[in-house]
Amino acid sequence: MTPSYKSQADLWRDVGQLSDEKLAAVIQDDQIDLLIDLGLHTSENRLVTFALKPAPIQISWIGYPGSSGVDAIDYRLTDAFLEPPGGEPCISPEKPFVLPHLWQCYVAPEGAAEVSELPAQRNGYVTFGSFNNFCKITPAILECWAQILLGVPGSHLVLLNNPGSHRARTREFMHQRGIAPERIEFIDYEPTTPTSHQGSFLKRYHRIDIALDTFPYNGMTTTFDALWMGVPVVSLIGQTSVGRAGLSILSNLGLPEFATDTVGAYVHQAIETAQDLSRLAKLRQGLRPRMAASPLCDAISLTRDLEAAFLKMWNDWCAAQATKA
């Protein structure tokens, strides 16, 4: 991606080896007006640079939907579904800037497999799955998923994680609730190689009939991937932005009924969806074209929304400076 970005930039700087202070000085020397953070508190972030306030307008976006907690960041991009009704609880004064459609969009990875036939029709049982990072899967989630498996006799659950003692603990947790160990399956992470690409990994969804979202931290790219592969996702709406990604994605797809308000409704939606295989098969085949025609894949509209947002922020800042003068 680097050569592609570099070819389209007016000025390109490789700043990975610069200290936070030196990076802030470079940004000031380049007279950057709007500085956008794309990492938040993920690994190798540069939030200390933002704390030094090297640009007059600083914005947080896309690392994940949540507050940076950094006083020097002025705005947090969000959308009407992501933003909790009472606002995002945060300890910094950054302002939520609500985009008119959605917070992010999806570009299907190169080499993504075609949507398969419904696995349940060849297996004779329904397979639920979650390919979210396993650290998001709590005992409360496993309790919820156990209710779903008990409500759909013979169903299986497929999870993505590397081998370890957590696999045995998960099977034992389910066994204690009356679910046979063989109904819980695990898929290893595949090692990346110079020739591998994300699209090839999406073949995992050929095994899954219905995806189960995590909570209180929803999946995002994971949810997009599942839907692109024709797999509907059952999500639980949370009280913070990171727990409302499913609501944003599913609402923009026109499937708000899959974003549920309570754990009971989540369980009911999963069981009800599993009980009508003909409807599920039809939904599977229609999800990709439906998604491609939705705002979820409209990168041009999202770009225009971002441009308008940045212009509004800049005009407001200029007006505030004029008032001070």
N, C-alpha and C positions, 0 to 999 in steps of 0.2 A: 504493500500500500504506500510505502514511503515515496517511491519514485512518482507515483500518480499524484499524491498530494503536492510534492515538491514542484512538479511541472505546472501546477495551477496556482502557485503562490507568487505574489509580487516580491515577497522577501521570505527566505527560509533560514531559520537558525536551528542548529542542533544544540539544545541547551541541557541535555540529560546529565552532563558532568558538572554543570555549574551549581554552586551553592545557592541557597535561597536568596541570600543577600545580593550575590552577583547577578542572578537571574532578574531580581527586582530592578537592579540598576540598568540592565539591558532593556527591559520593558519600558522603563522611563526614558532612556535615551532614544528609543524607537518611537516615542510619543504615541503609545497605544492608548486609544480612547475607551474601548470596551474590551475587557479581559474576561475570558470565559473559562471556567473550570469544568473539566469533563471527568473528574475522578472522585471528588469528595473524599471520604475516608477509606478508599480502596488502597491497595498496595502502591508504593512509590508515588503517592500524591504529592502535590506541591502547595498544600494549604498554608504553609508558613510563608511562602512567597506572597500569597494573597493577603495574609495578615499584615504584611508590610505596606499594603495599599499602593502598589506601583501604578495603577491606572485609576482614573476618576470614576469609572463605572465598572463594577465587578459582578459577574453573573455566575450562578451555579446551574449546571444542566447535565443530564444524561448519565452521570456516574451511577446513580440510583435515585429514586424520587424521595428525597428527604432533606432535612436541614443540614447545612454545613456546620452550624454552631460557631461560625467565624463572623465576628462583628463587622469586619471590613468588606464582606460580601453583601452587595446591595440588593440583589434580586435572586429569587429561586424560581426557575421556570416550572410550571405545573399545568394541569388541565382541570376542567370542571369535575371530572370523575375522580381523579387522584386526590384532589384537595378535600380533606375531611370537612364536614359541615361546620365544625367549630374551629377550623384552621389547624394547621400542623403545629403540634406542640414543639416549641424549639426555644433555645436559650439565646438566640441571636436575633437582631432586628431586621434581618433580610426580609424583603417584601415578596410575597408570592405574586408572580405574574402569570395569569391564567391564559394559556393559549386557546384559541377558539375551537380547535378540534381535539387534538390529542398531543401528548407530551413527546411521543417518539413514534417512529414508523419502522417498517420491516422491509428489508431487501432479502429475498430468498438467497441462501448461499449457493454458490456455484456447485453444480453436480448433484443437487438434491434429487433423491429418487422420486419416482412417480408414486402417487397414492396407491396403496395396495387394497385388495378386497378386505372385507371385514374379517379379522382373525377369528372371531367367535364362530363364524360360519364354517370354518374348517376344523376348529379345535373342539367344538361342542361345548365350550364354556366361555364366559366373558373374562377378559383380562383387563384389569385396571393397572395403571402405572404412573410413576412419578420419577422424572429424570432430573429433578431439582438437586442442588447440592445437598448431600445427606445431612450436613450440619443444621439444615433448616427443619429437619424432621424430629419433632419432639414427642414425648410420651402422649401428650394430648392429641397430636395428629394421629399417632398409631392407634389410639383408642377410637378415634373417629373412623379410621379406615377399617378397623376390626368390625365395627358395626355395619359397615358397607359390605364387607365380605360375608358376614353372617346373614345379611339380607339378600344376598345373591348366591344361592347355594352352588358350590363347585367352582366359584370364580377364583381367579388367581390375581396376585399383586406382584408387579415387576418393579424393582428399584435399581437405580444406577449408583454403584459405589465400588470402591476397591475392596479386595478381600481383607478380612479382619474379624476381630471378636464381635464387632457390632452386628455382623450378620447372624451369628448364633443368638445374640441377645434379642434381635428383632424376631426371629423365628420362635424363640421361647416366649416372648411377650404375646405373640399371636396364639401360640399353642395353649397358653393359660386361659385364653378366651374361647377355646374350642375350635381353633382353626389349624388344620393339619399343616405341618412344616413344609410339605411339598407344594403347598399352594402359594408359598412365598418364594419368589425367584429373584436372583440378582444378576446384573450385567456389569462386567468390568469396564472401567474406563479404557478406551483404546489409546495407545500411545500415538502422539502426533509424529509425523515424519515430513521430510521436505516435500513429498508429493501428496500428502494427505490434505484433505480440506473438510470444512465443516459439513458440507453437503453429504458426504459419504456417511457421516455419523448419524444422519437422520433416518437411515434404514432401520434403526432400532424401533422406530414407531410402527413398523410393519407387524410388531408383536402385540401392539396395544390397541384396545377398543376404546377405552375411556381414560383420559388423563385426570389425575387428582392433584390440584394445586396445594402448595404449602401455605400455612398461616402460623403466626401473624405476619410473616414475611412472604409475600407472594413471589411466584416466578415471573419473569418478564420475557427474556429471550426464550426461555424454556417453553413458555406458553405460546409465543409466536411460532416456534418450531413445531409444536404439537398440532396446532391448528393448520399450519401449512401442509402437514402430512395427513390431514383429514381426521384428526383425533380431537373430539370435543373436550373441553377442559372445564371441570367443576371447580369453582373458586369460592372462597369465603371473604366477604368484605370486612376489612379491618377499620380501626379507628385512627390509623396513621397512613401517610402516603404510601409507605412501602407495603402496606397491607391492602392497597386499593388498585394495584396494577391490573389484577384480573378484571375488576369492574371496568376500568378504562378500556382495556383491550376488547372484552366481550361486548360492551355497550357499543363501541365503535364498529363492531362486527355485526351488530343487530341480533345478538344472542344474550340479552341481559338476564334471562332466566337462569343461565348457568352461573351467574354471580349471586350468591346466596347471602342472606342476612344473618343466619344463625347456623350453628353446627348441626342442629336437627334438620334444617332445610338443605344443608349441604349433603347430608346422608340421604335424605329423601330424593334429591335431584339425581344423585349418582345411581341409586337403586332404580328409580323410575326410568332413567335413560337406558339402563341395562336390560330392562324388561321388554323392550320393543326393538328386536334386532333388525327388522325390516326398515323401521324409521332410522335406526342408527346407521345402517348401511347406506341409506339414501343421504343422510347428513354427511357421512364420510366422503362420499363422492362429490358432494357439492361445496365442501368447505373451502377448498383451494381456490376455485374461481370466485366464490363469494368474497374471500379474503382479498384476492387480487383486485377486485372492483371496489373495495372499501377504503376508507381513509387510512387504514392500517398500512397500506402499501403505496400511498400517495405521497411520495417524497417531495414532489414539486410543491404541493399545497403546504406541507409542513415547512419547507424552505421559505415560502412567501410569508407564512405566519411568523417565522423567526425574524425575517427581515423587518417586518412591520413592528415587531416587539422591540428590536434593537433601535429602530428609528424613534419609537415613542420614548424609550428610556433616554436616548440622546437629547431629544427635544426638551424633555422635562428637565434634564440636567442643565441644559443651556439656559432655560427659563429661570431656573433657580439661581444660577450664577449672575444673571442680569438683575435679579431682584436684590442680591447681595451687593452688587455694584451701586 
